[in-house]
């Protein structure tokens, strides 16, 4: 059975990693398969570490000093800790997160001795006694290189669905403007050029938000479809690939649950199949 691709974006602390863990449990319950977690977030994955202890989740971490170009290519090619993923055992690959991966690549670009593009990287050395520190910044060409590399990497990761492995990517939020200056919220990579394009790369794209409450736990809301923002003056991206003419899909799910969203979408698809069968009689 062919797998599916999911993108989930939200601010830090909104629950992206937790939702990825919930989906890993769903894959284990429904298909009896384990998951792998490719994590490059510096904050770690403590919110779902119980899944590692239960042997449901195998982590592959980007370690300090590791070459991010090679690590990302290996991960998106379907290898963890040097071994190929076994589709008989693995049902989900989680990439947490695309934003931190692109930031690691930008850092690698700024420290590289290679000239990328026509602009030279601005760099200077600070010295004190026997110690020296190289300080550098990124130029525009770096962003283009990183964006294209991440696009290729994400596309490469989606090949795993042909082995029956679901692919789940997380992103931070980019807040910007479209060409007509309409405010938008979308998945964040290096720079802003690909914010509107990223939802096209996945079957499903959702946004998650944590809303603080006075004297209560925060509310966690999943935005299932494209949603108006800023008093209707802008919008956040979303894509549920939901059929027309069936029971409407809710715009939000609270408390947030990617698993519930997927179940509702599958019900809508089944309803569409029945309606079509009746129409063709």
N, C-alpha and C positions, 0 to 999 in steps of 0.2 A: 504494500500500500504506500502510495506517495505521501511524503510528509508535507508540512506547511511552514510558512515563514511568518514571523510575528515581530513587529517593532513596538517597543514601549518607551515613551519618553516622559521625563518629568524632572523637577528640581531635585537636588540632593536631599535625601531624607523623605522623599514622597512615597517610597515603598517599591521601587522598581525591582531591586534584588529579591525582596520578599515575594513579589508576584511571580518572578522567575522560579523561585523555590516552590510556590504553590502549584505552578504548572508542572514542575518536575514530579511532584507527588501525584498529580493527575495522570501523567504518563505512566507512572509506576502502577497505579491502581487500575487503569484501563487497559494497558498493554503489557504490564509486567516487566517493563524495561527501565533501565537506569538512565542517568543523565551525566553529562560532563559540563563543567563550568570553566570557561576560559576567562579569567579575571585579570584585569590590569588596573582596577581601581585601588588607589593607595589605602583607602579605608578598610579594605578587606571585605569579607562576606560573613561576618559573625551572625547576621540575622538568619542565615540558612545553614550554619555550620552543623546543626543537628543532622541534616541530611547526609553530610559527609560521614559523621560518626555512625549513622545507620547503614552506611555502604550503599546509599541510593544515589549519591552524587560524588563524582570524582573531579577534584579541582586541578586545573592546570594554571599556575600563576606566572605572570610576568615578573621575574625576580629583578632586584636592583642590579644594574650593570648588564642586563641581558639586551641583546640587539633587538629593538622593537620590530624592525623590518622582517627579520627572520622569524621571530616569535609569532607575529600576526599571520604571516604566510603559512607557517606550519599549522597554526590553529585553524585557519579557514580552509586548509586542505584536508581537515578531518583527522588530525593527529593530536594526541595528548601524551605528554611525557615520552615522546619519541615513538609511540605505538599508534597504528591505524585504528580508527574506531570500528568496532564490530557491530554492524547493524542488527545482528541477532540478539545483542545484549543492550545496546544503546538506542534509546528512542528520542533523545533530545540533546541538542548542543546549545548552550547558553553562552553568549558573548557579552560580557559586562565590564566595560562599556565601550561603545564605538567612540564616544567623546574622549575618554581617557587614552584610548589607543592613538587617536589623532594627535592629542597633546604630547604623547611620548614621541611620536614621529617628528613633530615640530621641534622638540628639544634636540632630537638627533640631528635634524637639519642644521640648526643654529650652531651646533658644535662640530659639524663635519668640516673636513679640510677641502672637500669638493665645492666648487662654485656652482650653485644652482641658479640658472637664469642669468640675465645680463647684470643684475645688481650684485655687487660684492656684499657678503655678510659683514655687518658692522660688528667689530670685535676688538676688545682691548684686554690687556693683562694687568691685574693688580698684584703687586708683589710686596711681601713683608718678610724680611730676613730670608730664610731658606724656602719659604712657601710662596707660591704664586697661584693666582686664580684667573681663569679666562672667563670673561663676561661677553656674551654675544646676544644678538636679537635676530628675529626672523625677518625676511623680506617677502615681497608679494609672491615671488616664484615658489617659495617654500610651501605656501598655502595651496597653490595649484598642484604641486607634486603630491602633497599629502592627500588632498581631496581625490585625485585620480587613483592613487594607490588604495585608499580606503574603499572607493567605489569598486575597484577590481577585487579587493579582498572580500567584500560583502557578497558580490556576485558569485565568487568562487565558493563561499560558504553555502550558498543556496543550492549548490549541486548535491549537497548531502540529502536533500529531500527526495532525490531519486533513489536513495537507499532506504527510504522510509524513516529518516531521521528528521524531526522537527528542528527548526532553527529559530532561536529567540535572541534578538539583539536589544540592548538597552542604550538609551541616549539621554544626555542632559537636554535642557530646554534652550533653544535660541529665541530671543525676543528681538524682532527686527521689523522691517518694512518691506512691502512689495514695491514694484516699480512706481505704482501710483501713490506711494507713501501710506498705503493701508497697513495698519499694525498687524503683525502675524506672530504666532507662536508655533514652533516646530522642532523637530529633532536637530540636535547640534552636532556638527562635525567641525573641522578646522575652518574658520571663516564662516561666511553666511551664504555663499553662492548656491549651496545644495539643499538648503532648508526645505524649499517647496518640492524638490525632486525626490527626496528620500522616501516618502510614503509610496511612491510608484515602484520601489524596489521590493516591497513586501506584499504578501497577500493581505495581511491585517496590520493596521497601524493605530495604536491607541495612545492617549495621553493620560497620565495619572497625576493627581494633585493632592497635597496634604493641606487641609484647611484648619488653622488653629482655632480652638474653642476656649472660652473663659472657664477655668476650673474643671475642664473636661479633657479627655483624650482628643487629639485632632481627628477630624473627619478625613477619610481617604476616599476620593471619588475617581472613578474611571470614566473618561470621556470616550465613548464608543465611536462616535462619528465626528465629522467636522463640527466645530462648536463656536458660536459667536462669543467674542470677548470685548472687553472695554466698552460696555454699554452699547454693543452692537456696531462699534466703529471698526472692529477688526475680527479676526477669527484664529482658532487653533486648528491645525491640520489633523485629519483622521481619515481612516478608510476601512470600512468593514466589509466591502464587496458584497453587499446585501441585496438580494433580489427584490424587484418591485412587485407590487400587487399582493403581498403577503402581510401577515401580522407585523405592524410596524416595530422596528427595533428601538428600544429606549435610547435616548441620547446619552444618558449617564447610568452608571451602576454604582450604588453605594450600600454597604462598603465595597470598595474597589475589588474586582475579581476578574482577572483575565479568563479564568476557567469558565465563569458564568457567561461572559461575553461570547466565548467560543461555542458554548452549548446553545445559546440563543440563536447564533448565526446558523449553526447546523440544523436547528429546528426550522428556521426560515427556509433553508435550502430543501429540506424534506417536504415542507409545505408547497414550495414551488414545483417540486417534482410531481406531487399529487395533483395540483391544479393543472399542470401541463398534460398529465395523463388523461384527466377528465376532458380537457379541451380537445384532445385529439380523438376522442371517441366518435 
